[in-house]
Each structure stands twice: as structure tokens, then as C-alpha cells.
Amino acid sequence: MASTLLLVAVFVIDLIAFALAVAAEQRRSTASVQNEGSESERYCVYDKDIATSLGVASLLFLLVSQLVIMVATRCLCCGRAMRPSGSRAWAIVLFITSWVFFFLAEVCLLAGSVRNAHHTKYLGSKISCQVLRRGVFGAGAAFIVLTGIVSELYYVSHSKANDGQATYARDTGIRMGNL
């Protein structure tokens, strides 16, 4: 039977990760061009870099959420065998899907954090102050939601498939004796 406490805990952790990713999207770095003496010596000035910290925190909360689910289910590959059923098939599909969504969310959050922390430092007359494009942390937030939904469905399917003992009565194996 699926643990309600575990599902609520994972939901809260995913909700925190989502809120941090949305906050990171709202607080992306902005830049402005400043002159230093003459027109040929211009440079970029960036505002505070809180979005990078928010993105990394969101990444870590999502990692904790995924680890809690994988430890609870023993990562699908360890532990006793699940009984053959539709729940086992769904558990396998949802396991793979949750890892794909998790990987995409982590890539978006990590790339957004790294890119948001990058600041151009050069002087010159033709300067483009590069900042993170809009929507990178937002895409990470969307994948956090998908990861949360799919990983919780995976946990429930795994619990259903794991409720009974695996029956091997149908599998008699290959006879090696005389006919």
C-alpha cells in the first residue's frame, strides 16, 4: 500500500522546488551599459544575482524529492520482484518517464543557473550585455511539475504491483530430464 505520508512529503518538496524555480524566473539578472570616461570605454553592470541561488536551491529540492521516491521503491531494480500485472507495466513506464522529466528539469535549472551567473566583463565601444533568456527557469518549473506527477504515479503503481507475492506458478521452466 502506498504511504500517504510519503506522497504528501514528496508533494511538498516538489512544491518548494517549483516555487523556487518560478522565483528564479522572476528574478533573472538584468544588465545595463555604463560609460567609463569616454564613449569608447563602456561596460556592463549587472544587478544582484539571486536567481542563480534560487535555481540551484530548486535543483537540490527536486533532487531530494527524486531520491526519496527512488529510496522508497528501491529504484525499481532492487528488492523483491513485482508480481506480473498491469501495475508493474505502468510502474516501469512511469519510472523511465519520471527519470526523463527529472533529467530535463535538472538540465534547465542547471543551465539557467550557470548562464544567469555568467557576466560579461569586457570594455569596448560595441557591447552586448548578455543575460539569461526568458523562460529557461520557467521550463525547469514545468518539468518539475511533470516530474512530481509522474514520480508519485510511479510510486503508487509500484506499490500496487508490490502488494502481493510474486507468483511463479505459470513459469515451470525447461525440463532437463528424460521424456
Secondary structure, DSSP 8 states (H G I E B T S, - for coil): ---HHHHHHHHHHHHHHHHHHHHHHHT---EEEEE-SSTT-EEEEE---HHHHHHHHHHHHHHHHHHHHHHHHTTTTSSS---SSHHHHHHHHHHHHHHHHHHHHHHHHHHHHHHHH------BSS-------TTHHHHHHHHHHHHHHHHHHHHHHHHHHHSS----SS------S--
